[in-house]
């Protein structure tokens, strides 16, 4: 949700404060569009009552013309995708709170695909897997059709936003791609930003070396003071909800750089380790690094990366074996000299196994059992 709101502000920044766009993404003078306001109102209503009566819900909005309302249906779906943890309940909420025209087939498809994709991405799927979500066919079956790619309706706009996200490597690059799309810039950046947040998160904007002559390779994305003053309660509530439902540690929070890396396959000293469901959950969710936990994990498009203070060291994947446990496979090292040893993985695994409740802030339950983990 925050990624969509930030996306809206980046469009204003591009159009009105261009010098702030590349280093900061968001200008301190940026203003929200009606589309972003619709998303915030939807969030505010549903985050406090997932079953708010439809008559009460509709009173929160004023009619803004059929074309805009079709797009707003898709934007409302962003909130629904984050606020419902059960897929059946999410799909019911889409029908209840998102559609403005029950007989507009394209609007129905676009809103449904928006929610299904974000739901999949925020639960840790790869881009390829997210593109296979279904609603009257897979999303890819529509996205790869030339007519839908070139159309002007809600589904066509969504497909182009998906492509901008799909070709990106983090939140910032996704927004850069969205800015170049044809059509309404606010809508493009809202939809693309929503996709990108679900996979990468959106706390910071990262800069490649060639774009940072001053040496500062990341900046925190800061909401304008005027927006914080007006919307701080709902923005803070959204932020807390996002953390409460987080299932993996995203790239944007890991403070790693966004340069192109050369990955080298190495011998796997962890090939005899079996990881159970609970330990896998902890590895994916991971933790903030610091003095007491130097190395951390983050998930990016099916790979688990290992990093420390802005340096990428290793990456691997988890593969489920015939016993239902998980194996560390496809272990690779980066070109960084610190990656000569796999102590980073060993230490990060130790935190997940033995210091988890100290680092994560979670409360231990009887279901959180690591007894099936062996080496």
C-alpha positions as a Markdown table, in Angstrom:
| # | Residue | x | y | z |
|---|---|---|---|---|
| 1 | Unk | 0.0 | 0.0 | 0.0 |
| 2 | Unk | 2.8 | 2.4 | 0.9 |
| 3 | Unk | 4.5 | 1.6 | -2.4 |
| 4 | Unk | 1.5 | 2.7 | -4.3 |
| 5 | Unk | 1.2 | 6.0 | -2.3 |
| 6 | Unk | 4.9 | 6.7 | -2.8 |
| 7 | Unk | 4.5 | 5.9 | -6.5 |
| 8 | Unk | 1.8 | 8.5 | -6.8 |
| 9 | Unk | 4.1 | 11.1 | -5.2 |
| 10 | Unk | 7.0 | 10.2 | -7.5 |
| 11 | Unk | 4.8 | 11.1 | -10.5 |
| 12 | Unk | 4.1 | 14.5 | -9.0 |
| 13 | Unk | 7.9 | 14.9 | -8.3 |
| 14 | Unk | 8.8 | 14.0 | -11.9 |
| 15 | Unk | 6.4 | 16.6 | -13.3 |
| 16 | Unk | 6.9 | 19.4 | -10.8 |
| 17 | Unk | 10.3 | 19.0 | -9.1 |
| 18 | Unk | 12.4 | 17.0 | -11.5 |
| 19 | Unk | 15.7 | 17.7 | -9.7 |
| 20 | Unk | 14.5 | 15.8 | -6.7 |
| 21 | Unk | 13.3 | 12.7 | -8.6 |
| 22 | Unk | 16.5 | 10.8 | -9.2 |
| 23 | Unk | 18.2 | 11.3 | -5.8 |
| 24 | Unk | 15.1 | 11.2 | -3.6 |
| 25 | Unk | 12.2 | 10.0 | -5.7 |
| 26 | Unk | 9.8 | 12.1 | -3.7 |
| 27 | Unk | 9.8 | 15.9 | -3.4 |
| 28 | Unk | 9.0 | 17.6 | -0.1 |
| 29 | Unk | 6.4 | 19.6 | -2.0 |
| 30 | Unk | 4.7 | 16.5 | -3.6 |
| 31 | Unk | 0.9 | 16.2 | -3.4 |
| 32 | Unk | -1.4 | 13.2 | -3.6 |
| 33 | Unk | -3.7 | 12.6 | -6.5 |
| 34 | Unk | -7.4 | 11.6 | -6.1 |
| 35 | Unk | -6.3 | 8.0 | -7.0 |
| 36 | Unk | -3.9 | 7.9 | -4.0 |
| 37 | Unk | -6.6 | 9.4 | -1.8 |
| 38 | Unk | -9.0 | 6.7 | -2.8 |
| 39 | Unk | -6.4 | 4.1 | -1.7 |
| 40 | Unk | -5.9 | 5.7 | 1.7 |
| 41 | Unk | -9.7 | 5.9 | 2.3 |
| 42 | Unk | -10.1 | 2.3 | 1.4 |
| 43 | Unk | -7.2 | 1.3 | 3.7 |
| 44 | Unk | -8.6 | 3.3 | 6.5 |
| 45 | Unk | -12.0 | 1.8 | 6.2 |
| 46 | Unk | -11.0 | -1.9 | 5.8 |
| 47 | Unk | -8.0 | -1.9 | 8.2 |
| 48 | Unk | -10.4 | -1.1 | 11.0 |
| 49 | Unk | -13.3 | -3.3 | 9.9 |
| 50 | Unk | -12.7 | -6.0 | 7.3 |
| 51 | Unk | -16.5 | -6.5 | 7.1 |
| 52 | Unk | -17.6 | -2.9 | 7.0 |
| 53 | Unk | -21.2 | -2.7 | 5.6 |
| 54 | Unk | -21.2 | -1.8 | 1.9 |
| 55 | Unk | -23.7 | 1.0 | 2.4 |
| 56 | Unk | -21.4 | 2.6 | 4.9 |
| 57 | Unk | -18.3 | 2.0 | 2.7 |
| 58 | Unk | -19.8 | 3.6 | -0.4 |
| 59 | Unk | -20.6 | 6.8 | 1.5 |
| 60 | Unk | -16.9 | 7.3 | 1.8 |
| 61 | Unk | -16.4 | 8.0 | -1.9 |
| 62 | Unk | -17.8 | 10.4 | -4.4 |
| 63 | Unk | -18.4 | 9.4 | -8.0 |
| 64 | Unk | -15.6 | 10.6 | -10.3 |
| 65 | Unk | -16.7 | 9.5 | -13.8 |
| 66 | Unk | -16.8 | 6.0 | -15.2 |
| 67 | Unk | -13.3 | 6.0 | -16.6 |
| 68 | Unk | -11.6 | 7.0 | -13.3 |
| 69 | Unk | -13.9 | 4.7 | -11.3 |
| 70 | Unk | -12.7 | 1.7 | -13.3 |
| 71 | Unk | -9.1 | 2.5 | -12.4 |
| 72 | Unk | -10.0 | 3.2 | -8.8 |
| 73 | Unk | -11.5 | -0.3 | -8.6 |
| 74 | Unk | -8.0 | -1.7 | -9.4 |
| 75 | Unk | -6.4 | 0.7 | -6.9 |
| 76 | Unk | -8.8 | -0.4 | -4.2 |
| 77 | Unk | -7.7 | -4.0 | -4.8 |
| 78 | Unk | -4.2 | -3.0 | -3.6 |
| 79 | Unk | -5.5 | -2.5 | -0.1 |
| 80 | Unk | -7.6 | -5.7 | -0.2 |
| 81 | Unk | -4.6 | -7.8 | -1.2 |
| 82 | Unk | -2.7 | -6.6 | 1.9 |
| 83 | Unk | -5.5 | -6.7 | 4.4 |
| 84 | Unk | -6.9 | -10.2 | 4.0 |
| 85 | Unk | -4.8 | -13.3 | 4.9 |
| 86 | Unk | -7.3 | -15.8 | 3.6 |
| 87 | Unk | -7.5 | -16.1 | -0.2 |
| 88 | Unk | -11.2 | -16.8 | -0.2 |
| 89 | Unk | -12.0 | -13.8 | 2.0 |
| 90 | Unk | -9.8 | -11.7 | -0.2 |
| 91 | Unk | -11.7 | -12.7 | -3.3 |
| 92 | Unk | -15.0 | -12.0 | -1.6 |
| 93 | Unk | -13.7 | -8.5 | -0.5 |
| 94 | Unk | -12.7 | -7.8 | -4.1 |
| 95 | Unk | -16.3 | -8.4 | -5.3 |
| 96 | Unk | -17.7 | -6.4 | -2.4 |
| 97 | Unk | -15.5 | -3.4 | -2.1 |
| 98 | Unk | -13.7 | -2.9 | -5.5 |
| 99 | Unk | -16.0 | -3.3 | -8.5 |
| 100 | Unk | -17.8 | -0.2 | -9.6 |
| 101 | Unk | -19.4 | -1.7 | -12.7 |
| 102 | Unk | -20.5 | -5.3 | -12.3 |
| 103 | Unk | -20.9 | -5.7 | -16.0 |
| 104 | Unk | -17.5 | -4.2 | -16.9 |
| 105 | Unk | -15.6 | -7.4 | -17.6 |
| 106 | Unk | -12.2 | -5.7 | -18.0 |
| 107 | Unk | -12.5 | -3.8 | -14.7 |
| 108 | Unk | -13.4 | -7.1 | -12.9 |
| 109 | Unk | -10.4 | -8.9 | -14.4 |
| 110 | Unk | -8.0 | -6.0 | -13.7 |
| 111 | Unk | -9.0 | -5.6 | -10.1 |
| 112 | Unk | -8.9 | -9.4 | -9.5 |
| 113 | Unk | -5.5 | -9.8 | -11.1 |
| 114 | Unk | -4.1 | -6.8 | -9.1 |
| 115 | Unk | -5.1 | -8.4 | -5.8 |
| 116 | Unk | -4.0 | -12.0 | -6.8 |
| 117 | Unk | -0.6 | -10.8 | -7.9 |
| 118 | Unk | 0.2 | -8.7 | -4.9 |
| 119 | Unk | -1.1 | -11.4 | -2.5 |
| 120 | Unk | 1.3 | -13.8 | -4.2 |
| 121 | Unk | 4.3 | -11.5 | -4.3 |
| 122 | Unk | 4.0 | -10.5 | -0.6 |
| 123 | Unk | 3.9 | -14.2 | 0.3 |
| 124 | Unk | 7.3 | -14.7 | -1.3 |
| 125 | Unk | 6.5 | -16.1 | -4.8 |
| 126 | Unk | 8.8 | -15.4 | -7.7 |
| 127 | Unk | 7.8 | -13.0 | -10.5 |
| 128 | Unk | 7.2 | -15.9 | -12.8 |
| 129 | Unk | 5.0 | -17.7 | -10.3 |
| 130 | Unk | 3.0 | -14.5 | -9.6 |
| 131 | Unk | 2.4 | -14.1 | -13.3 |
| 132 | Unk | 0.7 | -17.5 | -13.3 |
| 133 | Unk | -2.2 | -16.4 | -11.0 |
| 134 | Unk | -5.6 | -17.2 | -12.5 |
| 135 | Unk | -8.8 | -15.4 | -13.0 |
| 136 | Unk | -10.6 | -16.7 | -16.1 |
| 137 | Unk | -7.1 | -17.8 | -17.3 |
| 138 | Unk | -3.6 | -17.0 | -16.2 |
| 139 | Unk | -2.4 | -13.4 | -16.0 |
| 140 | Unk | 0.3 | -14.3 | -18.5 |
| 141 | Unk | -2.3 | -15.4 | -21.0 |
| 142 | Unk | -3.6 | -11.8 | -21.1 |
| 143 | Unk | -0.2 | -10.1 | -20.6 |
| 144 | Unk | 1.4 | -11.7 | -23.6 |
| 145 | Unk | -1.5 | -10.8 | -25.9 |
| 146 | Unk | -0.6 | -7.8 | -28.2 |
| 147 | Unk | -4.1 | -6.4 | -28.1 |
| 148 | Unk | -4.1 | -6.2 | -24.3 |
| 149 | Unk | -0.6 | -4.8 | -24.2 |
| 150 | Unk | -1.6 | -1.9 | -26.5 |
| 151 | Unk | -5.2 | -1.2 | -25.2 |
| 152 | Unk | -6.4 | 1.7 | -23.1 |
| 153 | Unk | -8.6 | 0.0 | -20.6 |
| 154 | Unk | -7.9 | -1.0 | -17.0 |
| 155 | Unk | -6.4 | -4.4 | -17.8 |
| 156 | Unk | -4.1 | -3.0 | -20.4 |
| 157 | Unk | -2.9 | -0.3 | -18.0 |
| 158 | Unk | -2.3 | -3.0 | -15.4 |
| 159 | Unk | -0.4 | -5.2 | -17.9 |
| 160 | Unk | 2.0 | -2.3 | -18.8 |
| 161 | Unk | 2.6 | -1.6 | -15.1 |
| 162 | Unk | 3.4 | -5.3 | -14.5 |
| 163 | Unk | 5.9 | -5.2 | -17.4 |
| 164 | Unk | 7.6 | -2.1 | -15.8 |
| 165 | Unk | 7.9 | -4.0 | -12.5 |
| 166 | Unk | 8.9 | -7.3 | -14.1 |
| 167 | Unk | 11.9 | -5.7 | -15.9 |
| 168 | Unk | 13.0 | -3.9 | -12.7 |
| 169 | Unk | 15.5 | -5.1 | -10.0 |
| 170 | Unk | 14.2 | -3.0 | -7.1 |
| 171 | Unk | 11.6 | -0.4 | -6.1 |
| 172 | Unk | 13.4 | 2.5 | -7.6 |
| 173 | Unk | 14.1 | 1.0 | -11.0 |
| 174 | Unk | 10.4 | -0.1 | -11.2 |
| 175 | Unk | 9.3 | 3.5 | -10.7 |
| 176 | Unk | 11.9 | 4.7 | -13.3 |
| 177 | Unk | 10.3 | 2.2 | -15.7 |
| 178 | Unk | 6.8 | 3.3 | -14.9 |
| 179 | Unk | 7.6 | 7.0 | -15.5 |
| 180 | Unk | 8.3 | 6.1 | -19.1 |
| 181 | Unk | 4.9 | 4.4 | -19.8 |
| 182 | Unk | 2.2 | 6.0 | -21.9 |
| 183 | Unk | -1.0 | 7.2 | -20.3 |
| 184 | Unk | -1.7 | 8.7 | -16.9 |
| 185 | Unk | 1.6 | 8.9 | -15.0 |
| 186 | Unk | 0.0 | 8.8 | -11.5 |
| 187 | Unk | -1.9 | 5.6 | -12.3 |
| 188 | Unk | 1.2 | 4.0 | -13.9 |
| 189 | Unk | 3.4 | 4.7 | -10.9 |
| 190 | Unk | 0.7 | 3.7 | -8.4 |
| 191 | Unk | 0.2 | 0.3 | -9.9 |
| 192 | Unk | 3.9 | -0.3 | -10.6 |
| 193 | Unk | 4.8 | 0.9 | -7.1 |
| 194 | Unk | 2.3 | -1.5 | -5.6 |
| 195 | Unk | 3.8 | -4.5 | -7.4 |
| 196 | Unk | 7.4 | -3.4 | -6.5 |
| 197 | Unk | 6.6 | -2.9 | -2.8 |
| 198 | Unk | 5.1 | -6.4 | -2.5 |
| 199 | Unk | 8.4 | -7.9 | -3.6 |
| 200 | Unk | 11.1 | -5.4 | -2.7 |
| 201 | Unk | 9.5 | -3.1 | -0.1 |
| 202 | Unk | 9.9 | 0.7 | -0.4 |
| 203 | Unk | 11.7 | 2.3 | 2.5 |
| 204 | Unk | 14.7 | 3.6 | 0.5 |
| 205 | Unk | 15.8 | 4.5 | -3.0 |
| 206 | Unk | 19.1 | 3.1 | -4.1 |
| 207 | Unk | 21.5 | 4.6 | -6.6 |
| 208 | Unk | 24.0 | 2.9 | -8.9 |
| 209 | Unk | 27.6 | 4.1 | -8.8 |
| 210 | Unk | 27.4 | 6.0 | -12.1 |
| 211 | Unk | 24.5 | 8.1 | -10.7 |
| 212 | Unk | 26.1 | 8.9 | -7.3 |
| 213 | Unk | 29.2 | 11.1 | -7.8 |
| 214 | Unk | 29.0 | 12.2 | -4.2 |
| 215 | Unk | 29.2 | 8.6 | -3.0 |
| 216 | Unk | 25.9 | 8.4 | -1.2 |
| 217 | Unk | 24.3 | 5.2 | -2.6 |
| 218 | Unk | 20.9 | 5.2 | -0.9 |
| 219 | Unk | 18.4 | 7.7 | 0.5 |
| 220 | Unk | 15.4 | 7.1 | 2.8 |
| 221 | Unk | 12.2 | 7.8 | 1.0 |
| 222 | Unk | 10.5 | 10.6 | 3.1 |
| 223 | Unk | 6.8 | 11.6 | 2.9 |
| 224 | Unk | 6.3 | 15.4 | 2.6 |
| 225 | Unk | 5.5 | 17.1 | 5.9 |
| 226 | Unk | 2.1 | 18.2 | 4.7 |
| 227 | Unk | 1.1 | 14.6 | 4.0 |
| 228 | Unk | 2.4 | 13.3 | 7.3 |
| 229 | Unk | 0.5 | 16.1 | 9.1 |
| 230 | Unk | -2.8 | 15.0 | 7.5 |
| 231 | Unk | -2.4 | 11.2 | 7.1 |
| 232 | Unk | 0.1 | 10.2 | 9.8 |
| 233 | Unk | -2.4 | 7.9 | 11.7 |
| 234 | Unk | -3.3 | 5.8 | 8.7 |
| 235 | Unk | 0.2 | 5.8 | 7.3 |
| 236 | Unk | 1.6 | 4.5 | 10.6 |
| 237 | Unk | -1.2 | 1.9 | 10.9 |
| 238 | Unk | -0.4 | 0.7 | 7.4 |
| 239 | Unk | 3.3 | 0.5 | 8.2 |
| 240 | Unk | 2.6 | -1.5 | 11.4 |
| 241 | Unk | 0.2 | -3.9 | 9.6 |
| 242 | Unk | 2.7 | -4.5 | 6.8 |
| 243 | Unk | 5.3 | -5.5 | 9.5 |
| 244 | Unk | 2.8 | -7.7 | 11.2 |
| 245 | Unk | 2.0 | -9.7 | 8.1 |
| 246 | Unk | 5.6 | -9.8 | 6.7 |
| 247 | Unk | 6.7 | -13.3 | 5.8 |
| 248 | Unk | 10.1 | -12.5 | 4.2 |
| 249 | Unk | 12.8 | -10.0 | 4.5 |
| 250 | Unk | 12.8 | -7.8 | 1.4 |
| 251 | Unk | 15.7 | -6.5 | -0.7 |
| 252 | Unk | 14.9 | -2.9 | -0.1 |
| 253 | Unk | 15.4 | -3.2 | 3.7 |
| 254 | Unk | 18.7 | -5.1 | 3.4 |
| 255 | Unk | 20.8 | -2.1 | 2.6 |
| 256 | Unk | 22.6 | -3.9 | -0.2 |
| 257 | Unk | 23.7 | -2.1 | -3.3 |
| 258 | Unk | 22.1 | -2.5 | -6.7 |
| 259 | Unk | 25.1 | -3.1 | -8.9 |
| 260 | Unk | 25.4 | -6.1 | -11.3 |
| 261 | Unk | 27.2 | -9.0 | -9.6 |
| 262 | Unk | 29.0 | -12.0 | -10.9 |
| 263 | Unk | 27.9 | -15.1 | -9.1 |
| 264 | Unk | 30.2 | -18.2 | -8.8 |
| 265 | Unk | 28.9 | -21.7 | -7.9 |
| 266 | Unk | 30.9 | -23.1 | -5.0 |
| 267 | Unk | 31.1 | -26.3 | -3.0 |
| 268 | Unk | 28.2 | -26.6 | -0.6 |
| 269 | Unk | 29.2 | -27.3 | 3.0 |
| 270 | Unk | 25.5 | -27.3 | 4.0 |
| 271 | Unk | 24.4 | -30.1 | 1.8 |
| 272 | Unk | 23.7 | -32.5 | 4.7 |
| 273 | Unk | 21.7 | -30.0 | 6.7 |
| 274 | Unk | 17.9 | -30.6 | 6.7 |
| 275 | Unk | 15.7 | -27.6 | 7.4 |
| 276 | Unk | 12.2 | -28.0 | 8.8 |
| 277 | Unk | 9.2 | -25.8 | 8.1 |
| 278 | Unk | 9.8 | -23.5 | 11.1 |
| 279 | Unk | 13.4 | -22.9 | 10.4 |
| 280 | Unk | 12.6 | -22.1 | 6.8 |
| 281 | Unk | 10.0 | -19.6 | 8.0 |
| 282 | Unk | 12.6 | -17.9 | 10.1 |
| 283 | Unk | 15.2 | -17.8 | 7.3 |
| 284 | Unk | 12.7 | -16.2 | 5.0 |
| 285 | Unk | 11.4 | -13.7 | 7.5 |
| 286 | Unk | 14.9 | -13.0 | 8.8 |
| 287 | Unk | 15.9 | -10.0 | 10.9 |
| 288 | Unk | 17.6 | -6.6 | 10.9 |
| 289 | Unk | 21.4 | -6.9 | 11.1 |
| 290 | Unk | 23.5 | -5.2 | 13.8 |
| 291 | Unk | 26.3 | -5.7 | 16.3 |
| 292 | Unk | 24.7 | -8.8 | 17.7 |
| 293 | Unk | 23.8 | -10.3 | 14.3 |
| 294 | Unk | 26.4 | -9.2 | 11.7 |
| 295 | Unk | 24.9 | -11.2 | 8.8 |
| 296 | Unk | 21.4 | -11.4 | 7.5 |
| 297 | Unk | 19.2 | -13.0 | 4.8 |
| 298 | Unk | 16.8 | -11.5 | 2.3 |
| 299 | Unk | 14.6 | -13.0 | -0.3 |
| 300 | Unk | 14.6 | -11.8 | -3.9 |
| 301 | Unk | 12.8 | -13.7 | -6.7 |
| 302 | Unk | 13.3 | -17.2 | -5.4 |
| 303 | Unk | 16.9 | -16.6 | -4.1 |
| 304 | Unk | 18.0 | -16.1 | -0.5 |
| 305 | Unk | 20.8 | -13.6 | -0.3 |
| 306 | Unk | 23.3 | -13.3 | 2.5 |
| 307 | Unk | 24.7 | -9.8 | 3.2 |
| 308 | Unk | 26.5 | -7.6 | 5.7 |
| 309 | Unk | 26.5 | -3.8 | 5.8 |
| 310 | Unk | 25.8 | -3.2 | 2.1 |
| 311 | Unk | 27.9 | -6.1 | 0.9 |
| 312 | Unk | 26.4 | -9.1 | -0.9 |
| 313 | Unk | 28.3 | -12.3 | 0.0 |
| 314 | Unk | 26.4 | -15.4 | -1.0 |
| 315 | Unk | 23.1 | -16.6 | -2.3 |
| 316 | Unk | 21.3 | -20.0 | -2.4 |
| 317 | Unk | 17.9 | -21.6 | -2.8 |
| 318 | Unk | 15.8 | -23.9 | -0.6 |
| 319 | Unk | 14.5 | -27.0 | -2.2 |
| 320 | Unk | 11.9 | -29.3 | -0.6 |
| 321 | Unk | 13.0 | -32.9 | -0.5 |
| 322 | Unk | 10.9 | -36.1 | -0.5 |
| 323 | Unk | 10.8 | -36.1 | 3.3 |
| 324 | Unk | 9.1 | -32.7 | 3.4 |
| 325 | Unk | 12.2 | -31.0 | 4.8 |
| 326 | Unk | 14.3 | -28.3 | 2.9 |
| 327 | Unk | 17.8 | -28.5 | 1.5 |
| 328 | Unk | 20.2 | -25.6 | 0.8 |
| 329 | Unk | 21.0 | -25.9 | -2.9 |
| 330 | Unk | 22.6 | -23.9 | -5.7 |
| 331 | Unk | 25.0 | -22.1 | -3.4 |
| 332 | Unk | 26.9 | -19.3 | -5.0 |
| 333 | Unk | 29.4 | -16.6 | -3.9 |
| 334 | Unk | 29.7 | -13.0 | -5.1 |
| 335 | Unk | 32.9 | -11.4 | -6.3 |
| 336 | Unk | 33.4 | -9.7 | -2.9 |
| 337 | Unk | 36.6 | -10.8 | -1.2 |
| 338 | Unk | 34.6 | -11.4 | 2.1 |
| 339 | Unk | 32.7 | -14.2 | 0.4 |
| 340 | Unk | 35.7 | -16.6 | 0.5 |
| 341 | Unk | 34.3 | -18.1 | 3.7 |
| 342 | Unk | 30.7 | -19.2 | 4.3 |
| 343 | Unk | 30.8 | -18.1 | 8.0 |
| 344 | Unk | 28.2 | -15.5 | 7.1 |
| 345 | Unk | 25.6 | -18.3 | 6.4 |
| 346 | Unk | 26.6 | -20.2 | 9.5 |
| 347 | Unk | 26.2 | -17.2 | 11.7 |
| 348 | Unk | 22.9 | -16.1 | 10.2 |
| 349 | Unk | 21.5 | -19.6 | 10.6 |
| 350 | Unk | 22.7 | -19.6 | 14.2 |
| 351 | Unk | 20.7 | -16.5 | 14.9 |
| 352 | Unk | 17.6 | -18.0 | 13.3 |
| 353 | Unk | 18.0 | -21.2 | 15.4 |
| 354 | Unk | 19.2 | -19.9 | 18.7 |
| 355 | Unk | 18.6 | -16.2 | 19.0 |
| 356 | Unk | 15.4 | -15.9 | 17.0 |
| 357 | Unk | 13.0 | -14.6 | 19.7 |
| 358 | Unk | 15.6 | -12.0 | 20.8 |
| 359 | Unk | 16.0 | -10.7 | 17.3 |
| 360 | Unk | 12.5 | -11.1 | 15.9 |
| 361 | Unk | 10.5 | -9.9 | 18.8 |
| 362 | Unk | 8.1 | -12.8 | 18.3 |
| 363 | Unk | 6.6 | -14.7 | 21.3 |
| 364 | Unk | 7.4 | -18.4 | 21.4 |
| 365 | Unk | 4.5 | -20.8 | 20.7 |
| 366 | Unk | 4.3 | -24.5 | 20.9 |
| 367 | Unk | 4.1 | -24.7 | 17.1 |
| 368 | Unk | 7.5 | -23.1 | 16.7 |
| 369 | Unk | 9.5 | -26.3 | 16.9 |
| 370 | Unk | 13.0 | -26.9 | 15.4 |
| 371 | Unk | 13.4 | -30.4 | 16.6 |
| 372 | Unk | 13.3 | -31.8 | 13.0 |
| 373 | Unk | 16.4 | -29.8 | 12.0 |
| 374 | Unk | 19.5 | -31.9 | 11.8 |
| 375 | Unk | 23.0 | -31.7 | 10.4 |
